[in-house]
Amino acid sequence: MLPILFTIPKFHLGSYTLGPFPIHSYGVMLVVAFLAAMWLIKRRSGRYGVNPEKIVDMGYWGLIAGVLGARIVYLLQELPYYLKHTNELFSLQFSGLTSFGGEIFAVVAIIFWARKSKYKIVKILDLAAPGYALGYAIGRVGCFLNGCCYGGVCSPNLPWGVHFADSRGGPHHPAQLYDALMNVGVMAILLTVEKRKLVPDLRRLDHSRQSSHGRLLLPRGRIVSQAKSSPSGATMLSKVLFWIIAVSCCVPLLKVPEKVLAFVAPGALILGIGLALSVGNPFPNEAKKVSKVLLQAAVVLLGFSMDLQKVVDAGRSGLVFALISISGVFLLGWAIQKVLNVRPLTSLLVSTGTAICGGSAIAAMSTVTDAPQEDVSVAVGTVFLLNAVALVLFPPLGHLMKMTPDQFGTWSGIAIHDVSSVVGAATAFGGGAVQTATAVKLSRVLYLVPITLVVALLRKRSSGPVTASAAPIPWFIGLFILASVLSTYVQPIHTLGPSVKLIALAGFALSLFLIGTGISKKTLKAVGVRPLIQGVLLWIFISVGALVAVMKF
């Protein structure tokens, strides 16, 4: 590795001695990445009718927002550390940056610039995509030179396995170079598509998936359009972005840290909504069908990560409080729904996520109630927003209140919604709190079974008499129970539990991305901000109630 390219030695400037100044390879590669991306975008701007001089303005918007976003998200991830080392908060070195934070902020800034400059957003994103892929590839080479962001341990016989400076356990996969090659491939595909004029003109986006008479065909490098035009107007860019984000949802399979896992699912949902609102969803019908089945499968796979014996032991001691707190959340949620006039299904999903286990509980309840995508998206977004706040605030608050690891584990297991966020917060707190937190949270997961069955039974009765051929038991809940039993009592399956859990998290992230792609401005406006208000009130109720119970009893 070569984290420092070279060092400018000490030199004298009058009575002052300056230096030495190490020149970091990562910082140099970031500069090269920006310049290369701007060169490629500016070189092609004429094809899109964009003034090349304007591209420089766009680049600065994206650069400044990207660096700020990468730094802000990294600080939030590592907030407990920086609260103890406040002198490092505003470090000017090229370290302490998170790529997905930079990406989100940069895209938002470029969209804002496009609107401000009166350019069509789709046109600007089409123009910027190849340059972004090139810049990202060069940036990942910088990660390789810096010796960070490497992959898992690989076979010693793998020719390209690399021993990184701070790695353990033998050679590792150079994941940075894998990522760089993938982005070079994406750039090549986009440029080939552009060169052969496969991208449809923005004035006549003619792909129709709603009509059997309209198909987008790409034989011999040309577009053959038939019949009606598509209301969704899918472009080649939207298809490429769709598949890139879908593949990125498999990040949990790389065994990343728990604190990173906590952001994968909400990030997938945000990217899905962003795709739908910017360039459109190229596969609306398929996404809607697949998301429901995928959610159910993810819930079933989650069962393989549960050890019923430990969960029951943890749940037995807090049975009374669990029943009171869960019942209290649902009753308060019902009252808030009536007062604020929140959509009933949205309210039920928010209450379920708050009372039990966040996104997983919402996923299970949404399939039982056949909730619309907008209700699921808003409920999941509300819960994950509060998850992120809790993940950042709870560890320092726990230390401030001088909580023991068991107290913090119990509190976070009850008050933080999602399992991965609970593990992330407890890991940040330290002292063995993660064991208690995991057991407490998983014990609440078991309440999914009776609650979803009751809701399913009530819905069946409200729609008509229940017959033997229309059993009210959702099939995936039965499989969830079976998976939990097998994981507990069959040793070979039990050993596979952690790996299957990562698959479940990846499936859950992908399903949320697909749900997000079904959102439109109209549906978001129809739902409004009232579910967020309900979520905040319920979260305050469960957080304060759990804190008082833990500290007093």
Secondary structure, 3 states (H helix, E strand, C coil): CCCEEEEECCEEECCEEECCEEEEHHHHHHHHHHHHHHHHHHHHHHHHCCCHHHHHHHHHHHHHHHHHHHHHHHHHHCHHHHHHCHHHCCCCCCCCCCHHHHHHHHHHHHHHHHHHCCCCHHHHHHHHHHHHHHHHHHHHHHHHHHCCCCCCECCCCCCCCECCCCCCCCCECCHHHHHHHHHHHHHHHHHHHHHCCCCCCCCCCCCCCCCCCCCCECHHHCCECCCCCCCCCCCHHHHHHHHHHHHHCCHHHHCCCHHHHHHHHHHHHHHHHHHHHHCCCCCHHHHHHHHHHHHHHHHHHHHHHCCHHHHHHHHHHCHHHHHHHHHHHHHHHHHHHHHHCCCHHHHHHHHHHHHCCCHHHHHHHHHHHCCCHHHHHHHHHHHHHHHHHHHHHHHHHHHHCCCCHHHHHHHHHHHCCCHHHHHHHHHHHCCCHHHHHHHHHHHHHCCHHHHHHHHHHHHHHHHCCCCCCCCCCCHHHHHHHHHHHHHHHCHHHHHCHHHHHHHHHHHHHHHHHHHHCCCCHHHHHHHCCHHHHHHHHHHHHHHHHHHHHHHHC
